[in-house]
Amino acid sequence: MSGHIKIRDLELVVALHEEGNLTQAAERVGITEPAFSKRLRTIERRVKAKLFTRGAGGTVITTSGRFFVERVQISIQSYYQGVHDAQEAKYGEHHKLRIGASAFLSPHLIELLHSTELRLYRNLSREITTAYSCEILQQLQHHQVDLALITSPPPSASITSVRVATEPFIIMVRSRHPLAAKSVVRLNEVAKYPWVFFNRHVHPPLHDLILQRMEIERLKPNIVHQVSQSDQAAALLTDDALLAWFTPAGADRVVRDGLIRIPLLDEHLYLEIHLATLVSNESRLVSEFVRTFMKRIEEQKPPAQLQLPIG
């Protein structure tokens, strides 16, 4: 291999492999598509192998690329773990747990993250960071957090997780909306009305999945507003024909007179909350926290979630 390749370059290659799409990979690493393509060509010249090819369904990894990615994922994780360990040694933070949490989680789950006590780590300190799910996932992959409570994380070979809860999307309407009397709604009913929808950067996989399901069902979304915060969505529900998409926690934050919340019943579209960590993380502290947190979840037995149809 000639020349030097930086950790940033390795992350670029892994992003393209995991996203399978140049546009989404460029967005994930925060550069333009032309800059991404140029950097990829430079990497391939230095590796002296073609790592990706263009296919009908997007970008396809080659056999050489697959072997390359398999090794560099280990290198990336080792690098960030080394940085983390060096910082811990410098500041003596051997019993600090850094926890990421998706935006719009229920306050109950955030409180549980903060209050879970570990018998073997009585003086444990914890730092909780909230952000959008995909941002938290990247922080986890970069060893910036040790654990993450993530809403519907996309599949990743480097991540292992356990499901904490399953929740429906909530469709919110004004009291005079034609759907207001429904106990649940289905996608074909939602498709009949204009939407206040969440911006793609809030959760790209879920955003894309909803639009893909619409296309598969031969339905056309009528998106009139796109927002990032639940209170913004509620503020835009000024028309009796409009409806807005919410998470349950987001809907809880905007409870007000004249607004009705209705669960969306769909076997493909729902929210899964996972407690995740890196496959390579062998920390006894992390393992103990996961075990204890899940035990508390089981003991508290939160209200039964909406039962989704099977088949």
N, C-alpha and C positions, 0 to 999 in steps of 0.2 A: 504494500500500500504506500503510495507516495503522498506527500503533503500531510497536513494535520487536520484532524476532524475534531470538532468541539462537542461537548455534551449537548449543546443546543442543536447541533446537526443530527445527533443520534435521536433526540426527541422529535425532530421533524420527520425522520424516517418512520419512527414508531407511530406517530400521529397519523400518517398517511396509511399505514398498514391497518390501524384500528378503525379509522373512519371509512376507508375504501373510497374516498371521494376527495378530490383535490380542493374543492371549494371549502368543504367543512374542515379539512385538515389545516388549510391556511388560516381559517378563522380561529381554530383551536390554538394555534401557536402565535397568533397575533401579527401575521404579515400578509401582504397581498398575494394573490395567486401568481402573478408574474415573478415576484421575488421568490416565492416558494419553488416554482418550477426551475428557476435559475440556480437556486441553492442545491436542489436535488440533482441537477445535471453535474454540478461541481463535485458533489459527494460521490456520484457514480463514477466519475472520472478518477477520483482518488482511490476508490475501492477497486476500480478496474473490473466492474461487473454491472450488468443491467439489473436494477433492483425491482422496477415496476414496469408494467406495460399498460397501455390503454385498452380497455375492453368495452363491450356494449353496455355493461351494467356499471361501469365506473373504472377505477384504477385497480389493477390486479397485480398482486405480488408475484415475482418470479421465484423459481426454486432457490437461486442465489440469494434473493432478497429475504426469503423465509429463514434461511440459515443465518443471515446477517442479523435480522431482527431478533431472533432467538437469543443470540449472544449479547447484542447491545442492550436489550432490556435488563439483563443482569448487570451490565456495566453502569447503566443509569441508576438503578436501584442502589448499587454499591456506592456510587458517588454520593448520592444524597444521604444515604445512611451514614457515610463517613463524615459528611458535613455536620449532620445532626449529632453524632457521637462526639465530634470535636468540640462543638458548642456546649454540649452537656458537661464535658470534662472541664471546659474553661470556667463555666459558671456554677458547677457543682449541682446541676439540676437533675439528679439521678432518679428522683421520684416525682417527676412532673409529667402529666399526661396532656397531650395536645389533641383536642377533639374538634373535628369539623362537623357542622350541622347545616343541612339544607335550609334555605329560606322557606318560610311558610309552614314549618313544622309546628305542631301544637305546643303551646306553652308547657303542657304536662310533660312532654318528652324532653324538652329543654331542661326543665326542672329536674327530671330524673337523671339526665346526664350529669348535672351538677351535684346532685345529692347522693348518688350511689357511693356507698362507703365500702372499702376493701379491708378485710380482716388482716391481711398481710402487709398492708401499706397504710398505716394509721395516719401518717403525716403527708399523705399524697396531696399535691397541688394540681390543679387542672386549669387549662386555658381553653375556652370555647370560642370558636370562630364560626360565624354564620356567613353564608354566601349562597349563590345559586348552585344547584346540584353539580353541574359539570365543572364549575370552578373548584368546589370542594374536592371532587374526584381528582382533579389535577394536583391539588395540594397534597392529597394522599399519595399519589404516585411520585411526587417530588419530596416525600418525607417531611413536608411542612406541617403535617398533622399525623398523629399516630393511629387514630381511629376516625371514622366518619359515619354519621347518621344521615343517609342519603335517600332522597326520593327517586325511585325508579332508576337506579344506575344502569347504564348500558353495559352489556357483557364485556369483560376484560380478563385476559389470561393472567394478569398480574394481581387481580383483586379477588379476595374471598369474602363472602358476606353471609349473614343470616337474616332472614326476613323477620321484621318486628311487627308489621301490621300491613293490612290491605284495606284501602279506602276507595270509595267511588269519587269521580269528579262530581262537583256540585254545579248545577245550572241555576243561576239566580235571575229572577224576573220581577217586574213590578206586579202588584196585586191584581191589576186589570189585564195582565197578559193572558192570551188564550191558553197557555200551559199552566197557569197559576194553580189550578185545581188538581193537577196531577200529583200522585204520590211518588211516581218515578217517571222518567222520560227516556226515550230511546233515540238513537242517533238520527233516524229518519225524521223524527218529530223536531229535533233541534235544528235540522238542516233547513226547515221551512222559514226560519226567521233570521234577521240580521244579528251578527255577533259582536260582542266586545270580547276579544280574544287575547291571550297572553303572547307577548313578544317572543320570537324564536330564541333570543339569547337567554331567556329565563330557563328554558329546558329544551334544547334542540331535539333530542330523541323523542320526547313526548309530543312536542309541537309537530314534528314531521309525521309521527305515527297517526295522529288524529287526522291530518290532511290525507295521508295514504289510505286510511280506512274510509274516508269520505269518497275518495276516488274509486276504491274497490267496490263500494256500495252504489257507485254511479250517482253520487250526491255532490252538490256544489256548495261550498261554504260561502256565505255572504259576510265577509269580515269588514266591518265599517270602522272599528277602532282596534288598535293594538297597544297594550299597556304592560307595565312591568310590576305594578303594585296593586294589591286588592282594593285599596281605598280609591285608586284612580278608576278602576273598573266600576265600582259602585257609583261613583260620581257621574259616570257617563250613562247610567241607566235612567235617562230622563224621558224615554219614549216607551210607551206601553207595548211596542212591537219588538223592542230589543231584548236580548238575553246575554248573559255574561258567564264565562267559564271561571270556576274557582276550585281551589283545593278546599277540603273541609275546614282546615285551620284558617285559610284566607276568608272563607265565608263567615266564620265565627267572628272575625275582626270587624266585619262591616254590618253586623246585625243592626237593623234600623226599621222603623215603621214603614210599611208599604213595600218591603222587599220580601220575596218568597224564595226559599231555597229548596231545590228539587234534586235528588240524586240521579245521576246518569246511569242507567242499567245497560251495560254492554260487556260482552265476554272478552273483548280485546282491549278496551280502554278503561283503565283504572290505575290507581297509584299504589305502588309498593314501597314501603319504607324498610330499608336495610341498614344494619350495622355492619360496616365494612372495614377491612384492613388489608394490608398487602399480604400476598401469599408468602412472601419471603420474610415477613416479620415474625421472629421467634421469641419476641419479648414475653417474659413471664407476666409482667405487669399488664400488658395488653390482653393476654389470654384470660387473666383473672378478672379484668374489668368486663370483658365480653360475657364471661360466664355469670358473673354477679348481676350485671345489667339485665340479661335475658331472664334470670331467675326472678328478678323484681317485676319484670313485665308479666311473667306468667302468674306470679302471686297476686298482682293487682287486677288481673283479668278485666281489661277495659271493656266498655260496652261492645256488644257483638257488632261486627261490621256488616254492611249490606252484602247479602249473598248474591254472588254473580252467577248467571246462568251457565251451565255446562253444555257444550255441544251446540 
